[in-house]
Amino acid sequence: MTFTLRRGTLDDIPGMVDVWYRGFNSPEMLSIFPDSLPTRAWVTQSIVSGMKDEAENTVYMVMTDDDKNGKVVSFAKWIIQPSGAPVPAWNKRWPSKVAEDMSETVIDEHFFEPMARQHARATGDRAHYCEKAIMSSDCCSRRLRLICLTGSPRSVSDSR
């Protein structure tokens, strides 16, 4: 197996959304982010915005399986906060109107707000990089964890 780690592109987004739902597939997460066309469109819109709007200071990295025509098997989302200011609220970084089958109250109180509190406590007003998400297909979760530690997809053995 050969993998490539690179910056994500708009063409990668359908694969990234598929990986999102392979990573967020517990009943709890599906109650927040239902696996439906409206919510998939909402997640897609968020990724597109993060890639296109430089003011969001967002970087997406993807790992692709070269043996499967470059299929996206993992991705990570990083936010760069050079000013040290707090990361903007989720409804400034994500589409502010949630999908019709989502609850704004649930997504705010059970997903984004707890993360925002932890983030603020950990970083204060210091400039920082923040990994906001890391997702992987089952076939690659061990490899992805090791890549995060080593920084190189080529230095990780496929053996268990």
TILO-709337 format. One record per residue (C-alpha): residue number from 1; x, y, z; residue in three letters. Coordinates in nm, 4 decimals. Example, Ala and Ser with C-alpha at 12.3 -4.5 7.8 and 13.67 -1.06 7.14 Angstrom:
# residues 2
   seq          X          Y          Z   type
     1     1.2300    -0.4500     0.7800    ala
     2     1.3670    -0.1060     0.7140    ser
***
This chain:
# residues 160
   seq          X          Y          Z   type
     1     0.0000     0.0000     0.0000    met
     2     0.1246     0.3448    -0.0898    thr
     3    -0.0252     0.6636     0.0487    phe
     4     0.0252     1.0312    -0.0248    thr
     5    -0.0198     1.3100     0.2286    leu
     6    -0.0995     1.6487     0.0727    arg
     7    -0.3107     1.9603     0.1019    arg
     8    -0.6769     1.8949     0.0220    gly
     9    -0.8449     2.0350    -0.2887    thr
    10    -1.2047     2.0993    -0.3875    leu
    11    -1.1972     1.7731    -0.5855    asp
    12    -1.1226     1.5844    -0.2620    asp
    13    -1.4346     1.7057    -0.0791    ile
    14    -1.6734     1.4195    -0.1719    pro
    15    -1.4157     1.1710    -0.0412    gly
    16    -1.3576     1.3819     0.2697    met
    17    -1.7306     1.3838     0.3472    val
    18    -1.7417     1.0038     0.3044    asp
    19    -1.4499     0.9715     0.5471    val
    20    -1.6279     1.2140     0.7860    trp
    21    -1.9217     0.9743     0.8099    tyr
    22    -1.6990     0.6694     0.8501    arg
    23    -1.5373     0.8522     1.1436    gly
    24    -1.8541     1.0024     1.2909    phe
    25    -2.0729     0.6931     1.2773    asn
    26    -2.1641     0.6392     1.6423    ser
    27    -2.5291     0.6849     1.7410    pro
    28    -2.4313     0.9935     1.9431    glu
    29    -2.2535     1.1610     1.6528    met
    30    -2.5250     1.0660     1.4046    leu
    31    -2.7787     1.2322     1.6348    ser
    32    -2.5803     1.5556     1.5876    ile
    33    -2.4727     1.5090     1.2240    phe
    34    -2.7329     1.2802     1.0582    pro
    35    -2.6028     1.0896     0.7552    asp
    36    -2.8476     1.2516     0.5150    ser
    37    -2.8284     1.4506     0.1941    leu
    38    -2.9072     1.7839     0.3669    pro
    39    -2.6436     1.7359     0.6372    thr
    40    -2.3852     1.6059     0.3891    arg
    41    -2.4487     1.9213     0.1842    ala
    42    -2.3996     2.1312     0.4989    trp
    43    -2.0679     1.9582     0.5820    val
    44    -1.9604     1.9957     0.2177    thr
    45    -2.0453     2.3677     0.2206    gln
    46    -1.8349     2.4126     0.5344    ser
    47    -1.5303     2.2441     0.3802    ile
    48    -1.5665     2.4448     0.0584    val
    49    -1.5823     2.7676     0.2594    ser
    50    -1.2776     2.6710     0.4641    gly
    51    -1.0785     2.5984     0.1495    met
    52    -1.1852     2.9080    -0.0435    lys
    53    -1.2007     3.1792     0.2248    asp
    54    -0.8464     3.2705     0.3274    glu
    55    -0.9829     3.4693     0.6223    ala
    56    -1.0864     3.1397     0.7848    glu
    57    -0.7166     3.0432     0.8170    asn
    58    -0.8129     2.6807     0.7580    thr
    59    -0.5928     2.4105     0.6070    val
    60    -0.7180     2.0670     0.5083    tyr
    61    -0.4706     1.7841     0.4655    met
    62    -0.5722     1.4579     0.2983    val
    63    -0.4131     1.1174     0.2812    met
    64    -0.4905     0.9307    -0.0378    thr
    65    -0.4454     0.5649    -0.1270    asp
    66    -0.2306     0.5597    -0.4400    asp
    67    -0.3283     0.1966    -0.5036    asp
    68    -0.6961     0.3026    -0.5252    lys
    69    -0.6611     0.5875    -0.7776    asn
    70    -0.5985     0.8498    -0.5119    gly
    71    -0.9071     0.7720    -0.3020    lys
    72    -0.9236     0.9919     0.0092    val
    73    -0.8804     0.7645     0.3118    val
    74    -0.8057     1.0248     0.5813    ser
    75    -0.8151     1.3971     0.6365    phe
    76    -0.7318     1.6563     0.8975    ala
    77    -0.8570     2.0113     0.9466    lys
    78    -0.6244     2.2714     1.0957    trp
    79    -0.7045     2.6290     1.1932    ile
    80    -0.4187     2.8769     1.2161    ile
    81    -0.4652     3.1600     1.4659    gln
    82    -0.1656     3.3886     1.4118    pro
    83    -0.3154     3.6795     1.6040    ser
    84    -0.3813     3.4850     1.9196    gly
    85    -0.7427     3.5988     1.9049    ala
    86    -1.0043     3.3372     1.9882    pro
    87    -1.1081     3.1057     1.7057    val
    88    -1.4297     3.2481     1.5579    pro
    89    -1.7530     3.0846     1.6724    ala
    90    -1.8644     2.7737     1.4856    trp
    91    -2.1436     2.9595     1.3053    asn
    92    -1.8812     3.1905     1.1529    lys
    93    -1.6707     2.8963     1.0288    arg
    94    -1.9581     2.6661     0.9336    trp
    95    -2.2787     2.7543     0.7511    pro
    96    -2.4794     2.9442     1.0137    ser
    97    -2.8084     2.7885     0.9038    lys
    98    -2.7923     2.4199     0.9914    val
    99    -2.9386     2.1507     0.7672    ala
   100    -3.3123     2.0895     0.7995    glu
   101    -3.2592     1.7599     0.9850    asp
   102    -3.0133     1.9056     1.2368    met
   103    -3.0756     2.0926     1.5605    ser
   104    -2.8814     2.4157     1.6126    glu
   105    -2.9253     2.3783     1.9887    thr
   106    -2.7889     2.0211     1.9872    val
   107    -2.4926     2.0993     1.7611    ile
   108    -2.4067     2.4056     1.9684    asp
   109    -2.4512     2.2627     2.3195    glu
   110    -2.3252     1.9081     2.2584    his
   111    -2.0533     1.9538     1.9995    phe
   112    -1.9137     2.2989     1.9264    phe
   113    -1.9497     2.4777     2.2627    glu
   114    -1.7681     2.2115     2.4695    pro
   115    -1.4829     2.2124     2.2155    met
   116    -1.4673     2.5931     2.2185    ala
   117    -1.4399     2.6002     2.5987    arg
   118    -1.1574     2.3442     2.5964    gln
   119    -0.9829     2.5281     2.3136    his
   120    -0.9999     2.8634     2.4965    ala
   121    -0.8751     2.7058     2.8195    arg
   122    -0.5810     2.5392     2.6408    ala
   123    -0.4665     2.8275     2.4211    thr
   124    -0.5798     3.1452     2.5932    gly
   125    -0.4921     3.4398     2.3737    asp
   126    -0.1688     3.2914     2.2339    arg
   127    -0.1165     3.2550     1.8599    ala
   128    -0.1517     2.8869     1.7723    his
   129    -0.2340     2.6093     1.5299    tyr
   130    -0.5357     2.3994     1.6211    cys
   131    -0.6250     2.0593     1.4834    glu
   132    -1.0057     2.0745     1.4667    lys
   133    -1.0721     1.7341     1.3132    ala
   134    -0.8888     1.4226     1.2103    ile
   135    -1.0804     1.1452     1.0357    met
   136    -0.9735     0.8154     0.8898    ser
   137    -1.1201     0.5152     0.7142    ser
   138    -1.0988     0.1959     0.9182    asp
   139    -0.8287     0.0610     0.6889    cys
   140    -0.5977     0.3478     0.7714    cys
   141    -0.6582     0.4514     1.1312    ser
   142    -0.3363     0.2947     1.2667    arg
   143    -0.1354     0.4428     0.9816    arg
   144    -0.2909     0.7864     1.0320    leu
   145    -0.2076     0.7918     1.4032    arg
   146     0.1535     0.7047     1.3228    leu
   147     0.1724     0.9640     1.0455    ile
   148     0.0622     1.2260     1.2960    cys
   149     0.3539     1.1213     1.5157    leu
   150     0.6186     1.0743     1.2444    thr
   151     0.5055     1.3286     0.9854    gly
   152     0.5615     1.0886     0.6966    ser
   153     0.3225     0.8416     0.5322    pro
   154     0.6157     0.6586     0.3766    arg
   155     0.7854     0.5834     0.7097    ser
   156     0.5000     0.3789     0.8523    val
   157     0.4840     0.0033     0.8114    ser
   158     0.1599    -0.1597     0.6990    asp
   159     0.2201    -0.4517     0.9336    ser
   160     0.0082    -0.4812     1.2453    arg
***
